[in-house]
């Protein structure tokens, strides 16, 4: 028997599990199709990107850019991302109620297996 979501699986304010299923489906598709790996340390950032894409998917590209720039320029300097290109990679996972240490992905600095095998420094 088919389920009528609007009657059987909706909350008091009309919310349903369709939104969660859509978000999870988009997140799975993003993980398989666009990104090679979603590490736990950056899972919150990927989820925010996915939510933004879902919220603005019907807007033209130019309007999406305007919205993204407006948001980016109005939140202030990020404490988590400041200095990222200089090796300041956040060491905690932010998706849990209490941040916990997250393991690093990839080889440690100076321990790249290909470069150490031939004696050349990594690029």
Backbone bond lengths (Angstrom), bond angles and torsions (degrees), N, CA, C in turn:
res aa  C-N    CA-C-N  psi(-1)  N-CA   C-N-CA  omega(-1)  CA-C   N-CA-C  phi
1 X - - - 1.452 - - 1.538 108.41 -
2 X 1.319 118.10 127.66 1.466 120.08 -179.05 1.530 111.75 -67.46
3 X 1.324 114.04 147.43 1.461 120.72 179.91 1.523 108.73 -92.59
4 X 1.299 116.87 130.11 1.462 121.47 175.72 1.530 106.89 -97.22
5 X 1.347 115.59 98.07 1.456 121.91 -173.14 1.524 113.08 -56.70
6 X 1.318 117.15 -34.98 1.466 119.20 -176.14 1.523 112.31 -66.29
7 X 1.318 117.89 -22.14 1.466 120.26 -178.71 1.528 112.40 -106.88
8 X 1.332 116.94 -44.41 1.453 120.01 -170.12 1.528 114.19 -91.21
9 X 1.303 118.15 -33.62 1.458 120.38 -173.69 1.526 111.96 -120.00
10 X 1.303 116.93 41.88 1.463 118.91 178.81 1.522 109.49 -123.68
11 X 1.325 114.32 150.21 1.455 120.15 -179.13 1.512 111.90 -83.89
12 X 1.326 117.53 -176.36 1.463 121.31 -177.70 1.527 113.54 -64.80
13 X 1.344 117.46 -23.50 1.465 120.89 -179.33 1.522 112.48 -102.73
14 X 1.328 117.24 12.12 1.460 120.86 177.46 1.517 114.45 90.71
15 X 1.332 118.55 0.30 1.463 119.82 179.24 1.523 109.92 -72.75
16 X 1.327 115.39 149.63 1.459 119.57 179.88 1.523 109.08 -136.37
17 X 1.312 115.18 173.15 1.456 118.88 -179.92 1.523 111.86 -80.02
18 X 1.317 118.30 -2.91 1.463 120.93 178.46 1.523 111.23 -60.11
19 X 1.329 117.11 -39.44 1.462 120.02 -179.28 1.522 110.92 -64.06
20 X 1.320 117.27 -42.90 1.466 120.70 178.86 1.526 110.69 -66.39
21 X 1.313 116.78 -40.93 1.466 119.92 178.68 1.521 110.57 -64.73
22 X 1.330 117.61 -40.83 1.460 120.63 178.26 1.521 110.78 -63.93
23 X 1.342 117.15 -44.83 1.462 120.93 -179.64 1.524 110.68 -62.14
24 X 1.338 116.99 -45.86 1.457 120.13 179.81 1.522 111.72 -64.46
25 X 1.324 116.91 -38.45 1.458 120.24 177.09 1.513 111.98 -63.69
26 X 1.326 116.36 -43.53 1.469 119.92 177.78 1.521 111.11 -65.24
27 X 1.343 116.63 -38.56 1.459 120.71 -179.89 1.533 110.13 -65.36
28 X 1.320 117.13 -43.62 1.467 120.77 177.72 1.525 111.20 -61.86
29 X 1.328 116.33 -43.85 1.459 120.57 179.19 1.525 110.79 -64.32
30 X 1.350 116.92 -38.71 1.459 121.02 178.10 1.528 110.09 -64.30
31 X 1.330 116.23 -42.39 1.467 120.25 -178.32 1.527 111.42 -65.54
32 X 1.325 117.32 -41.82 1.464 120.62 -179.07 1.519 112.55 -76.71
33 X 1.336 117.16 -37.18 1.453 119.83 -170.26 1.509 116.63 -96.03
34 X 1.335 118.22 -33.51 1.453 120.40 -172.70 1.514 113.23 -107.05
35 X 1.307 116.97 -44.62 1.464 121.60 -172.94 1.523 109.83 -106.10
36 X 1.314 115.46 141.95 1.460 119.58 179.83 1.525 112.03 -74.98
37 X 1.328 115.28 -35.34 1.464 119.61 -176.84 1.521 108.37 -156.36
38 X 1.316 116.88 135.25 1.455 121.20 174.35 1.522 106.54 -111.31
39 X 1.315 115.75 102.08 1.457 120.65 179.83 1.516 110.78 -75.80
40 X 1.331 115.53 154.36 1.461 118.98 -176.91 1.524 111.99 -65.19
41 X 1.336 116.85 -26.97 1.456 119.51 -179.08 1.529 111.70 -65.40
42 X 1.321 117.60 -31.83 1.462 121.77 -176.42 1.528 112.97 -111.11
43 X 1.324 118.13 12.53 1.464 121.54 -176.51 1.526 111.81 -60.30
44 X 1.326 117.38 -36.86 1.463 120.60 179.72 1.526 111.03 -64.47
45 X 1.333 117.42 -38.67 1.463 120.72 178.68 1.524 111.39 -67.16
46 X 1.332 116.63 -40.87 1.460 119.58 176.82 1.531 110.83 -65.33
47 X 1.320 117.18 -38.12 1.464 120.39 178.42 1.531 110.69 -65.23
48 X 1.345 116.74 -40.06 1.468 120.17 177.78 1.524 110.70 -64.65
49 X 1.329 116.82 -40.94 1.465 119.92 177.44 1.527 110.69 -62.67
50 X 1.319 116.43 -43.57 1.456 120.76 179.48 1.527 111.39 -63.47
51 X 1.329 116.82 -40.86 1.464 120.32 178.07 1.526 110.80 -64.06
52 X 1.337 116.88 -41.50 1.466 120.13 178.08 1.525 110.60 -62.05
53 X 1.321 116.46 -45.36 1.465 119.85 179.80 1.524 111.46 -62.61
54 X 1.339 116.78 -39.07 1.466 119.90 177.99 1.517 111.59 -66.64
55 X 1.334 116.53 -41.32 1.461 120.62 -178.16 1.516 112.90 -68.83
56 X 1.333 117.60 -31.50 1.465 120.63 -174.22 1.517 112.79 -110.83
57 X 1.323 119.04 16.08 1.460 121.17 -173.52 1.522 113.45 -65.10
58 X 1.321 118.69 -22.85 1.475 120.84 -179.04 1.524 112.81 -94.72
59 X 1.328 117.59 -2.01 1.466 120.79 178.68 1.522 109.71 -85.87
60 X 1.334 117.74 151.55 1.466 119.74 173.91 1.531 110.06 -65.49
61 X 1.321 116.93 157.66 1.465 121.51 -176.43 1.521 112.82 -56.41
62 X 1.320 117.20 -41.48 1.469 120.06 -179.75 1.520 111.85 -62.18
63 X 1.311 116.56 -40.52 1.467 120.24 178.68 1.526 110.73 -69.77
64 X 1.333 118.17 -36.77 1.466 120.99 175.30 1.527 110.59 -59.62
65 X 1.327 116.19 -42.30 1.464 120.37 178.67 1.518 110.66 -63.79
66 X 1.320 117.60 -43.02 1.468 120.63 178.00 1.524 111.42 -59.86
67 X 1.324 116.83 -44.30 1.462 120.94 -179.87 1.527 110.13 -64.07
68 X 1.341 116.77 -45.94 1.469 120.67 -179.18 1.528 111.17 -62.32
69 X 1.321 117.62 -43.80 1.472 120.59 179.20 1.517 111.35 -66.52
70 X 1.316 117.46 -39.25 1.458 121.17 178.00 1.531 110.59 -61.06
71 X 1.317 116.11 -44.24 1.463 120.06 178.51 1.524 110.31 -65.34
72 X 1.337 116.73 -47.19 1.465 120.93 -176.57 1.526 112.10 -62.72
73 X 1.324 116.54 -36.98 1.461 119.08 -176.89 1.526 113.13 -83.93
74 X 1.312 117.95 -8.25 1.463 119.35 -176.98 1.526 113.84 -105.51
75 X 1.323 119.08 -5.34 1.464 120.26 -176.42 1.523 113.55 -94.96
76 X 1.299 119.26 -12.70 1.460 121.13 -179.52 1.519 112.08 87.24
77 X 1.308 115.42 -177.12 1.453 121.97 -176.73 1.526 110.74 -72.73
78 X 1.315 115.26 134.97 1.459 121.26 -179.91 1.526 109.78 -82.34
79 X 1.317 116.10 126.55 1.467 119.87 176.12 1.524 110.61 -75.21
80 X 1.319 116.62 -27.15 1.455 121.07 -177.79 1.523 111.33 -77.12
81 X 1.358 117.92 -39.69 1.460 121.23 -174.58 1.523 114.18 -96.41
82 X 1.327 119.32 -11.06 1.457 120.89 -179.93 1.523 109.89 -62.43
83 X 1.328 116.99 127.01 1.456 122.33 178.86 1.514 114.64 81.76
84 X 1.317 118.52 12.12 1.464 121.44 -177.20 1.525 111.43 -59.44
85 X 1.341 117.05 -42.54 1.461 120.10 -177.81 1.521 112.44 -72.48
86 X 1.328 117.41 -9.86 1.464 121.77 177.94 1.523 111.33 -105.09
87 X 1.317 117.10 19.60 1.452 121.27 174.99 1.515 114.84 92.25
88 X 1.329 118.58 2.65 1.458 120.91 178.66 1.524 108.70 -87.03
89 X 1.316 115.93 78.13 1.462 121.16 179.85 1.517 107.49 -93.18
90 X 1.325 116.02 128.19 1.459 119.96 -179.11 1.519 111.22 -53.76
91 X 1.309 116.60 138.58 1.449 119.86 -175.95 1.505 113.84 -101.72
92 X 1.334 118.25 5.11 1.457 119.47 -177.80 1.514 110.88 -124.86
93 X 1.323 114.45 154.90 1.453 121.59 174.71 1.515 107.50 -93.05
94 X 1.323 117.26 130.94 1.461 121.24 -173.59 1.523 113.64 -100.04
95 X 1.324 118.28 0.90 1.465 119.66 -174.21 1.519 113.57 -85.11
96 X 1.294 118.53 -9.59 1.459 121.37 179.29 1.523 110.25 -96.58
97 X 1.320 118.55 161.08 1.467 119.96 178.59 1.526 112.65 -56.61
98 X 1.314 117.01 -37.67 1.466 121.47 175.28 1.521 107.56 -116.94
99 X 1.339 118.04 123.77 1.474 118.80 179.82 1.529 110.77 -58.79
100 X 1.320 115.40 140.49 1.461 120.87 176.60 1.510 109.25 -130.40
101 X 1.317 116.13 159.32 1.454 120.16 -179.54 1.516 110.10 -63.51
102 X 1.320 115.93 138.86 1.457 121.56 178.97 1.515 108.67 -112.85
103 X 1.315 116.34 139.79 1.444 118.93 179.44 1.514 109.77 -73.27
104 X 1.315 115.35 147.36 1.453 120.83 -179.83 1.516 109.61 -74.49
105 X 1.327 116.54 150.85 1.454 120.07 175.86 1.523 108.12 -103.08
106 X 1.299 116.23 145.81 1.454 121.02 -179.70 1.515 111.92 83.84
107 X 1.331 115.49 176.32 1.461 119.66 -178.51 1.523 111.29 -72.16
108 X 1.320 116.46 156.09 1.461 121.20 176.98 1.520 109.19 -66.38
109 X 1.327 116.58 158.94 1.463 120.47 179.81 1.516 110.04 -57.68
110 X 1.331 115.85 133.69 1.452 121.31 179.60 1.514 113.87 78.25
111 X 1.327 118.32 2.55 1.457 121.71 -176.76 1.526 111.86 -116.39
112 X 1.324 117.03 25.82 1.455 119.58 -179.08 1.523 108.98 -65.88
113 X 1.333 119.47 126.08 1.466 120.89 -172.43 1.523 113.79 -63.88
114 X 1.312 118.61 -33.54 1.464 120.13 -177.80 1.522 110.22 -74.38
115 X 1.332 117.31 -46.22 1.456 119.55 -177.00 1.524 111.82 -68.74
116 X 1.341 118.28 -33.98 1.459 119.37 -179.48 1.518 110.78 -72.60
117 X 1.335 117.54 -24.26 1.454 120.38 -179.51 1.532 111.61 -72.43
118 X 1.332 117.64 -35.25 1.449 119.55 -178.09 1.527 113.04 -105.57
119 X 1.324 117.91 3.77 1.455 120.99 174.87 1.507 115.22 81.85
120 X 1.319 118.47 -0.67 1.458 120.78 179.80 1.519 109.61 -90.97
121 X 1.345 116.67 147.97 1.489 118.69 176.15 1.519 109.87 -71.62
122 X 1.335 116.54 150.56 1.464 118.50 177.62 1.514 110.96 -65.47
123 X 1.325 116.48 155.21 1.473 120.55 -179.79 1.479 111.61 -75.20
